[in-house]
């Protein structure tokens, strides 16, 4: 019987579900709202592809950084609206100018976050700024395959566990440039959605947009804010103001269990 990564180690990258030839692995939320792969044993043919592609069960080789650079965008507005100097935005711009596709984390209407691809500069705005919550990479894999099969090139900026999954699936394809961020950890999407719902009920307003580091209030204040459909900000609090979600995230209280056992948190990098 096939055994996937243990619950305390599984990052829910979805690589196992993507490569399953019988589609008998699905990504499902458990009773706590945490995403994990589930196997339909009836359809499983024990081909072991899921185990061989799993970055936890079959780790990727790490690389030692050769040089370190400090940089920021020369565009003041880019810096103001970015969380960490605007470097990712500038990388995306350069990639698009070279004819590459770009991929990053995008917040959806239900405030879940998923990895998406694009080829237009307008998409950079959606990929910018911090998103302190779990992001699903599962839907990105078929899109990257389409790009590579068409001899296209892509730049992906993601979490180390997501980058490891891409390397396992696409076997270090030279047309795929991968960049991993130094990750803080991720909180389950359901926790964020519960937090937003509670604040909506308390305020009597409906959130149309949120920000974890609101540029309107300076990103270095780490202010969690919520805006209604008219663009009016009706909630804005920092950790010191008592925002429970930010406190849980920045104090490493509310992460997925695998984040506390992360194999990618080291000086050697997965990219």
DODOPA-455176 format. One record per residue: residue number from 1; residue in one letter; x, y, z of N, C-alpha, C in turn. Coordinates in pm, 1 decimal. Layout:
N
num|residu|n.xx|n.yy|n.zz|ca.xx|ca.yy|ca.zz|c.xx|c.yy|c.zz
NUM|A|X|Y|Z|X|Y|Z|X|Y|Z;
...
% end
This chain:
271
num|residu|n.xx|n.yy|n.zz|ca.xx|ca.yy|ca.zz|c.xx|c.yy|c.zz
1|X|84.8|-120.9|0.0|0.0|0.0|0.0|87.8|125.3|0.0;
2|X|54.1|221.4|-86.3|131.2|344.2|-98.5|119.3|428.1|28.7;
3|X|232.5|479.7|74.2|235.4|568.5|189.8|290.9|703.8|145.8;
4|X|213.3|808.2|165.6|259.9|942.8|133.9|334.3|1001.3|253.4;
5|X|378.3|1124.6|240.3|450.9|1190.2|348.9|363.6|1197.8|473.8;
6|X|425.9|1188.5|589.3|352.4|1196.7|714.8|285.4|1333.4|727.4;
7|X|176.1|1335.4|800.0|99.2|1458.1|815.7|183.7|1573.5|868.9;
8|X|271.4|1545.3|964.2|350.4|1652.9|1023.0|459.9|1705.1|929.8;
9|X|479.4|1638.1|814.9|581.0|1681.6|719.1|521.8|1728.4|586.6;
10|X|402.7|1683.9|553.1|341.8|1714.8|423.0|314.6|1864.3|407.8;
11|X|361.8|1921.2|297.2|345.0|2064.5|270.8|220.9|2094.2|187.8;
12|X|150.7|1989.4|142.2|32.7|2003.3|54.8|68.1|2072.4|-75.8;
13|X|187.3|2043.7|-128.1|227.1|2102.6|-256.1|142.2|2048.6|-370.5;
14|X|92.6|1925.9|-356.5|6.1|1867.9|-458.5|78.3|1795.6|-569.6;
15|X|209.9|1781.4|-558.9|285.9|1713.2|-664.4|238.9|1569.0|-682.1;
16|X|211.1|1501.3|-571.7|168.0|1361.8|-578.1|36.4|1348.1|-653.9;
17|X|-57.1|1437.5|-627.9|-186.9|1433.3|-695.8|-171.6|1464.8|-844.2;
18|X|-80.9|1555.8|-875.8|-62.4|1596.8|-1015.3|-7.6|1483.0|-1102.0;
19|X|87.4|1406.2|-1050.4|152.0|1303.3|-1133.2|79.0|1169.8|-1132.5;
20|X|-20.2|1152.8|-1046.3|-89.3|1023.8|-1037.5|-157.6|990.0|-1170.4;
21|X|-119.4|882.3|-1237.1|-177.0|849.4|-1368.7|-322.7|804.7|-1361.2;
22|X|-367.7|762.2|-1244.7|-506.2|716.6|-1228.1|-593.9|821.1|-1159.8;
23|X|-533.5|935.5|-1127.9|-605.1|1045.3|-1060.7|-677.3|996.1|-934.7;
24|X|-608.6|910.1|-861.3|-669.8|857.5|-739.1|-622.1|930.9|-613.6;
25|X|-544.5|1039.0|-633.3|-503.7|1122.7|-520.3|-571.0|1258.5|-535.2;
26|X|-641.1|1300.9|-433.8|-708.0|1430.9|-435.0|-663.5|1511.9|-314.3;
27|X|-664.4|1643.6|-329.8|-627.7|1732.7|-221.0|-755.5|1771.4|-145.8;
28|X|-762.7|1735.4|-17.0|-882.5|1759.3|61.6|-849.2|1826.7|194.2;
29|X|-942.8|1909.1|241.4|-927.6|1971.6|372.5|-976.5|1875.5|480.2;
30|X|-903.0|1871.0|591.7|-948.8|1788.5|704.1|-1042.4|1870.2|792.8;
31|X|-1078.6|1815.4|908.6|-1176.0|1882.6|995.2|-1124.7|2015.6|1050.6;
32|X|-993.5|2035.7|1050.8|-938.1|2163.0|1096.3|-919.8|2263.1|981.9;
33|X|-955.1|2221.9|860.5|-940.6|2310.9|745.8|-802.3|2309.9|685.9;
34|X|-723.3|2206.9|715.2|-588.5|2194.8|660.1|-591.4|2100.8|540.7;
35|X|-520.0|2138.3|434.8|-520.1|2062.9|310.7|-416.9|1950.7|313.4;
36|X|-458.9|1830.0|272.2|-369.3|1714.3|262.5|-413.9|1624.9|146.8;
37|X|-322.4|1546.5|90.5|-361.2|1452.8|-15.5|-429.5|1329.7|42.9;
38|X|-528.4|1278.2|-30.5|-599.6|1157.6|10.7|-597.9|1058.7|-105.2;
39|X|-569.4|930.9|-76.1|-558.7|828.4|-179.6|-683.2|740.4|-183.2;
40|X|-731.4|715.6|-303.7|-836.5|617.5|-326.2|-765.7|484.4|-354.3;
41|X|-757.3|398.8|-253.7|-682.0|273.8|-265.5|-738.8|180.5|-372.0;
42|X|-867.1|193.4|-400.7|-930.0|105.5|-498.6|-870.9|125.5|-638.0;
43|X|-842.2|251.8|-673.0|-790.8|282.8|-806.0|-638.4|281.7|-814.7;
44|X|-571.6|281.2|-700.3|-425.0|288.9|-698.4|-362.8|165.1|-762.0;
45|X|-264.3|186.0|-849.7|-194.8|75.8|-916.3|-52.6|57.7|-863.1;
46|X|-20.9|128.9|-754.2|110.5|117.9|-688.8|226.7|141.3|-785.2;
47|X|213.5|245.5|-867.7|321.3|278.1|-961.5|435.1|353.7|-894.5;
48|X|407.8|406.2|-774.4|506.9|477.5|-691.5|547.3|614.9|-747.1;
49|X|478.5|663.5|-847.6|513.7|795.0|-901.1|492.4|904.2|-796.9;
50|X|388.6|888.2|-715.2|359.6|988.8|-612.4|473.2|997.3|-510.8;
51|X|528.6|883.0|-474.5|637.5|880.9|-377.1|766.3|936.4|-436.8;
52|X|790.7|905.2|-562.5|915.2|949.1|-625.2|917.8|1099.3|-653.1;
53|X|797.5|1160.8|-668.2|791.9|1304.0|-697.1|780.2|1387.6|-570.3;
54|X|753.8|1325.8|-457.9|735.2|1398.2|-331.8|867.8|1454.8|-282.1;
55|X|877.6|1586.4|-263.7|1003.3|1646.7|-217.0|1040.2|1607.6|-74.1;
56|X|943.1|1553.5|0.7|970.5|1510.6|137.2|1025.0|1367.9|137.8;
57|X|959.7|1279.1|63.7|1002.4|1138.7|59.4|1124.3|1117.8|-30.9;
58|X|1136.1|1202.6|-131.5|1247.6|1191.8|-226.2|1307.9|1330.4|-246.6;
59|X|1386.8|1377.1|-149.8|1435.5|1515.4|-148.2|1517.4|1555.1|-270.4;
60|X|1508.4|1682.9|-303.3|1587.5|1742.2|-410.4|1722.4|1786.1|-354.1;
61|X|1822.3|1786.5|-438.1|1954.9|1830.7|-395.0|1954.4|1982.1|-371.4;
62|X|2015.9|2025.4|-264.0|2023.4|2167.5|-231.9|2146.4|2230.9|-297.0;
63|X|2148.0|2362.8|-301.0|2261.1|2435.8|-357.9|2314.2|2535.4|-256.1;
64|X|2444.3|2551.8|-254.5|2507.6|2649.5|-165.7|2519.4|2783.1|-237.6;
65|X|2463.9|2890.5|-181.5|2475.8|3022.0|-245.6|2622.4|3061.3|-263.7;
66|X|2653.7|3115.3|-381.4|2791.9|3155.4|-410.4|2817.3|3301.1|-375.0;
67|X|2714.6|3385.0|-391.5|2728.0|3526.5|-359.8|2596.8|3576.6|-301.3;
68|X|2603.5|3682.8|-224.0|2483.4|3745.3|-168.0|2480.1|3892.0|-210.6;
69|X|2361.5|3938.8|-246.1|2345.4|4076.1|-289.9|2234.2|4143.0|-210.1;
70|X|2248.8|4271.7|-188.4|2140.9|4351.7|-129.9|2094.1|4447.4|-238.5;
71|X|1962.4|4455.9|-257.9|1911.8|4540.3|-366.4|1769.8|4584.9|-337.8;
72|X|1727.7|4689.1|-409.0|1588.6|4730.2|-407.4|1556.9|4795.7|-540.9;
73|X|1429.9|4814.5|-568.2|1388.0|4876.6|-692.4|1428.2|5023.7|-692.8;
74|X|1468.7|5072.8|-808.5|1503.1|5214.7|-821.8|1377.8|5300.6|-832.9;
75|X|1262.9|5235.1|-846.6|1134.9|5305.0|-859.2|1074.8|5323.7|-719.7;
76|X|1064.4|5446.6|-674.6|1015.2|5475.0|-539.3|872.9|5424.4|-517.7;
77|X|788.2|5436.3|-618.3|650.8|5390.2|-605.0|645.3|5237.9|-597.6;
78|X|733.9|5172.3|-670.1|741.8|5025.9|-664.2|781.5|4982.2|-523.6;
79|X|875.5|5053.8|-464.1|918.6|5021.6|-327.3|805.0|5045.0|-228.0;
80|X|731.3|5153.7|-246.3|623.9|5187.9|-152.1|514.3|5082.9|-150.3;
81|X|484.2|5028.1|-265.3|373.5|4933.4|-275.8|417.6|4787.8|-266.6;
82|X|545.7|4765.4|-245.9|598.1|4629.5|-230.5|632.1|4605.3|-84.8;
83|X|648.5|4479.6|-48.5|675.6|4447.3|91.2|823.9|4447.1|125.4;
84|X|907.5|4416.8|26.4|1050.5|4400.5|57.2|1141.1|4462.1|-48.8;
85|X|1109.9|4585.4|-84.3|1198.8|4657.8|-174.1|1166.4|4648.4|-321.2;
86|X|1070.5|4567.0|-358.5|1028.4|4561.9|-498.2|1113.4|4477.2|-590.0;
87|X|1200.3|4392.3|-535.9|1287.8|4310.3|-619.8|1207.9|4211.0|-703.9;
88|X|1109.0|4145.9|-643.7|1028.8|4048.7|-718.7|961.0|4116.6|-838.4;
89|X|907.7|4236.3|-816.3|841.4|4309.0|-925.0|937.7|4338.1|-1038.4;
90|X|1060.6|4375.7|-1003.4|1160.1|4405.5|-1106.9|1202.3|4278.7|-1181.1;
91|X|1212.2|4167.2|-1111.0|1243.5|4039.4|-1175.9|1133.0|4002.6|-1274.4;
92|X|1008.4|4020.1|-1231.4|895.5|3990.7|-1319.7|898.5|4079.2|-1444.7;
93|X|926.4|4208.5|-1427.2|932.2|4300.2|-1541.3|1037.7|4255.3|-1641.6;
94|X|1156.3|4221.7|-1590.8|1265.0|4178.3|-1678.1|1227.8|4049.7|-1751.1;
95|X|1161.4|3958.8|-1679.4|1121.4|3831.1|-1739.4|1023.0|3854.0|-1853.9;
96|X|923.1|3939.6|-1831.0|823.9|3967.8|-1934.4|889.4|4033.9|-2054.5;
97|X|982.8|4125.0|-2030.0|1053.7|4191.8|-2138.7|1134.1|4092.2|-2222.0;
98|X|1174.7|3982.0|-2161.1|1249.4|3877.5|-2231.4|1157.0|3773.6|-2295.8;
99|X|1027.0|3795.9|-2284.2|932.3|3703.9|-2345.4|896.8|3584.0|-2260.0;
100|X|929.7|3588.9|-2131.0|900.0|3477.0|-2041.4|762.4|3493.5|-1976.9;
101|X|705.7|3382.9|-1936.0|587.5|3384.9|-1851.1|635.7|3405.7|-1707.1;
102|X|548.4|3456.8|-1623.2|582.2|3473.9|-1482.5|477.7|3401.3|-1397.7;
103|X|516.5|3362.9|-1277.6|422.6|3296.2|-1187.2|450.8|3339.0|-1044.6;
104|X|343.1|3357.8|-969.7|356.0|3398.0|-829.9|225.1|3375.6|-756.2;
105|X|220.1|3422.9|-632.5|103.3|3401.8|-547.2|0.6|3512.6|-568.0;
106|X|-122.9|3471.8|-594.5|-231.7|3566.5|-619.7|-347.4|3539.1|-523.0;
107|X|-403.0|3644.1|-466.0|-516.8|3627.1|-376.2|-646.2|3619.5|-455.9;
108|X|-730.2|3521.5|-421.2|-856.4|3500.5|-490.1|-970.3|3574.0|-419.3;
109|X|-1088.3|3572.2|-480.0|-1202.3|3645.4|-426.0|-1244.4|3595.1|-288.0;
110|X|-1222.9|3465.8|-261.7|-1261.4|3410.4|-131.3|-1148.2|3421.7|-29.0;
111|X|-1041.4|3495.1|-65.7|-925.0|3521.3|19.0|-837.2|3398.0|39.8;
112|X|-856.5|3297.5|-44.2|-757.2|3191.5|-53.5|-648.4|3243.9|-147.5;
113|X|-532.7|3179.7|-147.2|-422.0|3223.0|-232.7|-375.8|3105.3|-317.1;
114|X|-352.9|3129.8|-444.4|-305.7|3024.4|-533.3|-191.9|3075.6|-620.5;
115|X|-108.4|2983.7|-664.7|-0.7|3017.4|-756.1|-57.2|3023.3|-897.1;
116|X|-35.7|3136.6|-964.2|-89.5|3157.4|-1098.5|21.8|3201.8|-1192.2;
117|X|-3.2|3186.9|-1322.6|92.9|3232.7|-1422.4|31.9|3344.3|-1505.9;
118|X|118.2|3423.3|-1569.2|72.1|3533.6|-1653.4|184.3|3573.3|-1747.4;
119|X|151.0|3658.6|-1843.3|253.4|3709.6|-1935.0|235.9|3859.4|-1958.3;
120|X|153.4|3924.2|-1875.0|130.3|4067.3|-1889.7|181.1|4140.9|-1765.6;
121|X|229.6|4259.6|-1784.2|280.2|4339.2|-1672.2|170.4|4370.9|-1570.8;
122|X|48.4|4378.8|-1616.7|-62.0|4411.8|-1526.1|-77.7|4307.7|-1415.2;
123|X|-33.1|4184.9|-1440.6|-45.6|4077.6|-1341.2|50.5|4095.7|-1224.6;
124|X|156.3|4172.9|-1244.6|257.2|4191.2|-1139.4|194.3|4249.4|-1013.5;
125|X|99.1|4340.1|-1030.5|32.0|4401.1|-915.5|-33.0|4295.5|-827.3;
126|X|-90.9|4192.0|-889.5|-157.7|4086.5|-812.8|-57.8|3995.6|-741.8;
127|X|62.7|3982.5|-795.7|164.8|3897.0|-735.7|243.0|3970.3|-625.6;
128|X|234.3|4103.1|-624.8|314.2|4183.1|-531.9|265.1|4174.2|-388.3;
129|X|352.1|4212.2|-298.5|324.3|4228.3|-155.9|306.9|4093.0|-86.6;
130|X|328.3|4092.7|43.3|324.4|3969.6|122.4|183.6|3912.1|132.6;
131|X|177.5|3780.2|134.8|51.4|3708.5|157.7|79.5|3604.6|265.6;
132|X|45.5|3640.0|387.5|80.2|3556.1|502.1|-22.9|3445.1|524.7;
133|X|-28.3|3353.3|427.4|-124.7|3244.6|434.3|-80.8|3135.6|336.0;
134|X|-131.2|3016.5|354.9|-100.1|2904.8|264.1|-141.2|2938.9|121.2;
135|X|-58.0|2903.2|25.4|-91.7|2922.1|-115.5|-85.1|2788.1|-186.8;
136|X|-185.3|2761.2|-267.4|-193.0|2634.0|-339.2|-114.4|2641.5|-469.8;
137|X|-24.5|2546.3|-490.5|55.0|2541.7|-613.7|0.3|2440.5|-713.2;
138|X|-94.2|2358.9|-668.8|-143.0|2246.6|-748.6|-191.2|2288.4|-887.8;
139|X|-265.0|2398.5|-895.8|-317.9|2443.5|-1024.2|-212.8|2500.7|-1117.6;
140|X|-94.0|2533.0|-1065.8|11.4|2589.9|-1149.4|81.7|2483.6|-1233.1;
141|X|88.6|2361.8|-1183.1|166.6|2256.3|-1250.4|123.7|2232.1|-1395.2;
142|X|-7.7|2213.9|-1423.1|-45.3|2192.4|-1563.7|-16.6|2312.1|-1652.7;
143|X|-25.7|2432.7|-1594.9|3.4|2552.5|-1674.4|151.9|2558.4|-1709.6;
144|X|238.5|2524.9|-1616.1|382.2|2523.7|-1644.6|414.3|2418.5|-1750.0;
145|X|347.3|2304.2|-1744.0|368.0|2200.3|-1844.9|331.5|2250.8|-1983.1;
146|X|219.7|2322.6|-1994.3|178.0|2378.8|-2122.4|284.1|2474.0|-2177.3;
147|X|336.9|2558.5|-2089.7|438.2|2656.3|-2131.4|564.0|2586.0|-2180.5;
148|X|612.1|2489.6|-2105.0|735.0|2419.4|-2141.6|715.8|2332.6|-2265.8;
149|X|599.8|2269.8|-2278.0|571.5|2187.0|-2397.0|569.3|2270.7|-2524.1;
150|X|536.0|2399.4|-2509.8|532.1|2490.3|-2624.5|666.4|2561.4|-2642.7;
151|X|770.8|2509.6|-2576.0|905.6|2567.9|-2580.9|909.8|2709.2|-2524.6;
152|X|816.7|2738.4|-2435.0|817.8|2867.3|-2369.0|909.3|2865.5|-2247.1;
153|X|928.4|2982.4|-2188.2|1012.0|2996.4|-2069.6|931.4|3063.5|-1958.8;
154|X|965.4|3030.7|-1835.9|890.1|3086.0|-1723.4|979.6|3115.2|-1604.9;
155|X|939.9|3214.7|-1527.1|1005.9|3248.6|-1401.0|902.6|3231.5|-1290.7;
156|X|934.6|3150.7|-1191.5|843.5|3126.5|-1080.2|908.9|3171.9|-950.5;
157|X|838.9|3255.1|-874.6|883.6|3294.2|-740.8|784.4|3234.2|-642.2;
158|X|833.7|3145.9|-554.9|743.6|3078.2|-462.6|811.3|3034.7|-335.3;
159|X|738.9|2961.7|-253.6|794.0|2909.3|-129.0|888.4|2793.4|-159.4;
160|X|982.9|2767.1|-72.0|1078.8|2658.3|-96.9|1012.3|2523.6|-124.7;
161|X|906.3|2490.2|-52.0|839.1|2361.9|-73.3|773.3|2356.3|-210.8;
162|X|723.8|2470.0|-259.1|663.5|2475.0|-391.8|769.9|2463.5|-501.0;
163|X|882.1|2529.6|-478.7|991.7|2523.7|-575.5|1048.1|2381.9|-582.3;
164|X|1057.4|2316.8|-467.6|1105.3|2178.3|-464.8|1012.9|2088.2|-545.9;
165|X|881.3|2109.6|-533.1|784.9|2030.4|-608.2|800.8|2052.7|-758.3;
166|X|820.5|2177.3|-799.2|840.2|2207.7|-940.9|966.8|2140.8|-994.2;
167|X|1070.0|2138.9|-915.0|1194.2|2073.4|-957.6|1174.5|1923.1|-972.2;
168|X|1100.2|1863.7|-883.2|1075.5|1720.3|-891.2|989.5|1685.9|-1013.5;
169|X|889.6|1766.1|-1039.4|797.8|1738.2|-1149.9|864.3|1761.7|-1285.2;
170|X|935.2|1874.4|-1298.1|989.2|1913.8|-1428.8|1139.2|1890.4|-1442.6;
171|X|1198.6|1829.4|-1341.9|1336.3|1780.5|-1349.3|1437.5|1886.3|-1393.0;
172|X|1432.5|1999.3|-1327.8|1529.9|2106.6|-1350.4|1538.5|2149.0|-1496.6;
173|X|1422.9|2167.4|-1560.1|1415.6|2212.0|-1699.0|1484.9|2347.6|-1713.0;
174|X|1571.2|2360.5|-1811.4|1650.5|2482.7|-1826.1|1565.7|2603.3|-1865.8;
175|X|1444.1|2581.5|-1912.2|1355.7|2692.4|-1946.6|1271.3|2739.9|-1828.8;
176|X|1295.0|2678.8|-1713.7|1218.5|2713.1|-1593.7|1312.4|2771.4|-1489.4;
177|X|1303.1|2903.5|-1469.4|1386.2|2971.9|-1370.3|1308.3|2979.7|-1239.5;
178|X|1364.0|2921.2|-1134.7|1293.1|2910.8|-1007.6|1363.3|2992.0|-899.7;
179|X|1284.1|3067.9|-823.6|1337.1|3149.8|-715.0|1255.3|3122.2|-589.5;
180|X|1321.8|3081.3|-480.9|1247.9|3057.3|-356.9|1271.4|3169.9|-257.6;
181|X|1166.0|3208.4|-188.0|1177.6|3312.5|-86.8|1219.3|3248.5|45.5;
182|X|1278.2|3327.3|132.9|1310.4|3279.2|267.8|1180.0|3284.0|345.7;
183|X|1122.0|3167.7|364.5|984.4|3156.9|413.4|975.2|3172.8|565.0;
184|X|865.2|3235.4|608.8|837.8|3256.6|750.8|754.1|3143.0|807.7;
185|X|684.0|3070.0|716.4|585.8|2970.4|754.7|451.4|3011.0|697.1;
186|X|354.3|2918.9|694.1|223.3|2952.8|639.2|110.7|2911.0|733.5;
187|X|10.1|2995.5|740.2|-110.8|2969.0|817.5|-217.5|2912.3|723.7;
188|X|-294.0|2812.2|763.7|-399.1|2756.6|677.3|-497.5|2862.6|629.8;
189|X|-544.5|2847.7|507.4|-639.1|2943.0|448.9|-765.0|2957.3|532.9;
190|X|-810.8|2846.7|590.5|-934.7|2850.4|668.6|-922.3|2942.5|789.6;
191|X|-801.7|2954.2|846.5|-781.9|3042.5|961.5|-802.0|3188.4|920.8;
192|X|-746.6|3224.8|805.0|-762.4|3361.7|755.1|-908.5|3390.0|723.3;
193|X|-974.1|3296.0|657.9|-1114.3|3316.2|621.6|-1202.6|3330.6|745.0;
194|X|-1172.6|3253.5|849.6|-1247.4|3266.2|974.9|-1225.2|3404.1|1038.0;
195|X|-1101.0|3451.1|1033.2|-1067.4|3582.1|1089.6|-1143.2|3692.5|1016.7;
196|X|-1143.6|3685.5|884.4|-1213.4|3786.1|804.5|-1363.3|3783.1|834.3;
197|X|-1420.5|3663.6|841.8|-1563.7|3650.6|869.5|-1600.4|3710.9|1005.0;
198|X|-1515.5|3688.4|1105.6|-1540.1|3743.5|1239.0|-1538.7|3896.0|1236.4;
199|X|-1440.7|3952.9|1167.0|-1429.4|4098.5|1159.1|-1545.2|4158.7|1079.4;
200|X|-1590.2|4087.1|977.9|-1705.4|4134.5|900.6|-1830.4|4138.9|988.4;
201|X|-1848.3|4035.3|1069.0|-1965.4|4029.9|1157.1|-1960.2|4139.9|1262.3;
202|X|-1840.1|4168.3|1313.5|-1825.2|4272.1|1415.2|-1848.7|4411.9|1358.6;
203|X|-1806.6|4432.2|1235.1|-1816.4|4565.4|1174.3|-1945.8|4586.4|1097.1;
204|X|-2008.7|4475.0|1058.0|-2128.0|4485.9|976.4|-2097.9|4520.1|832.3;
205|X|-1972.3|4502.1|791.8|-1931.6|4533.7|654.9|-1870.0|4410.1|589.4;
206|X|-1870.0|4411.0|456.1|-1818.2|4299.4|378.1|-1685.2|4336.2|315.5;
207|X|-1586.0|4250.8|333.2|-1452.9|4278.2|278.9|-1446.4|4242.3|130.9;
208|X|-1393.6|4334.5|52.3|-1371.1|4309.6|-90.1|-1222.0|4296.5|-118.0;
209|X|-1141.9|4350.3|-27.6|-995.7|4345.2|-43.3|-930.4|4351.5|92.7;
210|X|-819.8|4277.8|109.1|-744.1|4283.7|233.5|-596.5|4304.7|201.7;
211|X|-522.2|4344.7|302.3|-378.0|4359.2|287.1|-310.3|4321.3|417.9;
212|X|-203.2|4245.5|408.7|-128.2|4207.5|528.1|-25.3|4314.8|565.2;
213|X|18.7|4389.4|465.6|113.5|4500.2|487.1|67.9|4614.1|397.7;
214|X|-26.5|4689.0|447.0|-94.9|4789.8|367.2|-1.7|4904.2|327.3;
215|X|21.7|4923.3|196.9|107.1|5033.7|151.2|52.9|5170.3|192.9;
216|X|-79.2|5180.9|206.3|-139.5|5309.0|245.7|-102.7|5346.5|388.4;
217|X|-60.2|5248.3|466.0|-22.7|5271.2|605.6|123.7|5235.1|629.9;
218|X|200.6|5230.8|522.8|342.8|5195.1|522.4|361.2|5045.1|551.2;
219|X|423.0|4977.1|457.2|435.4|4831.7|466.5|516.9|4786.2|587.0;
220|X|607.7|4871.0|635.6|691.0|4828.3|748.2|618.3|4832.9|882.1;
221|X|491.9|4877.6|883.3|412.6|4873.3|1006.8|339.0|4739.6|1020.4;
222|X|341.3|4657.7|914.0|275.6|4525.9|914.8|129.2|4538.5|959.0;
223|X|58.5|4631.2|895.3|-81.2|4654.9|930.3|-173.6|4568.0|846.3;
224|X|-256.7|4490.3|912.8|-358.5|4409.8|846.0|-481.0|4498.0|826.9;
225|X|-524.4|4514.1|701.8|-635.7|4603.8|674.6|-739.0|4536.7|585.4;
226|X|-862.8|4588.6|593.6|-973.6|4537.5|514.5|-1048.4|4653.8|452.0;
227|X|-1086.8|4636.2|323.5|-1157.0|4739.6|249.7|-1289.2|4685.0|196.4;
228|X|-1391.7|4770.7|191.3|-1519.5|4727.6|135.4|-1520.1|4749.2|-15.7;
229|X|-1633.3|4720.6|-78.8|-1642.7|4728.7|-224.5|-1626.6|4871.0|-277.7;
230|X|-1643.6|4970.7|-192.0|-1627.9|5110.3|-232.7|-1485.8|5162.0|-211.2;
231|X|-1398.9|5072.7|-164.3|-1261.1|5112.7|-141.0|-1238.9|5179.5|-6.5;
232|X|-1339.3|5173.4|81.0|-1327.7|5234.7|213.4|-1263.4|5135.6|311.3;
233|X|-1160.5|5180.0|378.9|-1094.0|5094.6|477.5|-1174.5|5094.9|607.2;
234|X|-1220.0|4977.4|650.3|-1300.9|4971.4|772.3|-1233.0|4893.8|884.5;
235|X|-1112.6|4844.2|857.8|-1036.7|4776.3|963.8|-888.7|4792.1|934.3;
236|X|-810.8|4822.6|1037.7|-665.7|4833.6|1023.2|-601.2|4818.5|1160.2;
237|X|-531.4|4708.7|1179.1|-463.8|4685.8|1306.7|-330.5|4615.0|1285.8;
238|X|-236.7|4651.0|1371.2|-107.0|4583.2|1374.5|-109.6|4476.7|1484.2;
239|X|-0.4|4406.7|1498.6|9.3|4307.6|1606.0|-9.8|4376.3|1740.3;
240|X|59.0|4489.9|1758.8|52.1|4559.5|1887.8|-86.0|4617.6|1913.7;
241|X|-165.2|4633.9|1806.9|-301.7|4684.5|1823.8|-397.6|4573.2|1863.4;
242|X|-351.5|4448.8|1847.2|-435.8|4336.6|1887.3|-492.4|4251.9|1775.3;
243|X|-439.9|4266.3|1652.1|-491.6|4182.0|1544.9|-448.3|4037.4|1569.0;
244|X|-544.6|3950.6|1590.8|-516.7|3812.8|1631.1|-449.0|3732.4|1520.7;
245|X|-490.3|3756.6|1396.7|-430.3|3679.9|1287.0|-282.8|3714.1|1272.6;
246|X|-250.9|3843.3|1271.8|-111.6|3885.4|1258.9|-29.2|3834.5|1377.4;
247|X|-87.6|3836.9|1495.5|-16.1|3787.3|1613.6|15.7|3638.8|1597.2;
248|X|-83.6|3561.5|1557.2|-62.6|3418.4|1540.0|40.5|3387.2|1434.6;
249|X|39.1|3465.8|1327.0|135.2|3442.4|1218.5|276.3|3482.7|1258.6;
250|X|292.6|3605.7|1300.9|427.6|3656.9|1327.6|490.4|3597.7|1453.6;
251|X|408.8|3541.9|1541.8|463.9|3474.8|1660.6|474.0|3323.4|1640.2;
252|X|451.2|3279.2|1514.7|466.1|3137.7|1477.3|378.2|3044.9|1560.7;
253|X|256.1|3089.3|1586.3|162.5|3011.1|1666.6|67.2|2929.3|1579.1;
254|X|32.7|2983.1|1462.2|-78.3|2927.1|1384.8|-38.4|2862.0|1252.8;
255|X|84.9|2816.2|1239.4|131.2|2758.1|1113.8|75.6|2617.6|1090.7;
256|X|86.3|2572.1|965.3|66.9|2430.1|936.8|175.2|2353.6|1011.7;
257|X|144.3|2230.9|1049.9|238.4|2152.5|1129.7|371.3|2131.8|1057.5;
258|X|367.2|2114.9|925.7|491.4|2090.0|852.3|590.8|2204.8|861.3;
259|X|539.3|2326.1|883.5|628.8|2441.9|892.2|720.9|2432.8|1013.8;
260|X|674.8|2365.6|1117.7|757.2|2348.7|1238.1|861.9|2238.2|1219.5;
261|X|849.2|2163.4|1110.5|943.5|2055.2|1081.0|1005.7|2076.2|942.7;
262|X|1011.3|2200.3|898.2|1051.4|2231.9|760.5|1193.5|2184.6|729.2;
263|X|1206.9|2107.4|621.2|1338.5|2058.7|579.3|1408.7|2158.8|488.2;
264|X|1338.4|2266.0|450.5|1395.8|2364.2|358.1|1454.4|2485.5|429.5;
265|X|1434.6|2494.1|560.1|1482.9|2608.3|638.1|1629.8|2587.5|673.8;
266|X|1716.3|2624.7|582.7|1860.3|2606.8|602.9|1937.6|2705.0|515.8;
267|X|2067.0|2714.1|538.2|2147.4|2808.2|460.4|2157.3|2764.6|313.9;
268|X|2163.6|2633.9|288.5|2158.3|2586.5|149.8|2015.9|2604.0|100.2;
269|X|2002.4|2636.6|-28.8|1869.7|2669.4|-82.9|1824.7|2566.5|-185.2;
270|X|1693.2|2562.4|-206.2|1631.6|2462.1|-293.2|1625.0|2507.0|-437.4;
271|X|1637.9|2638.5|-464.4|1628.0|2688.2|-601.7|1747.4|2642.1|-684.7;
% end
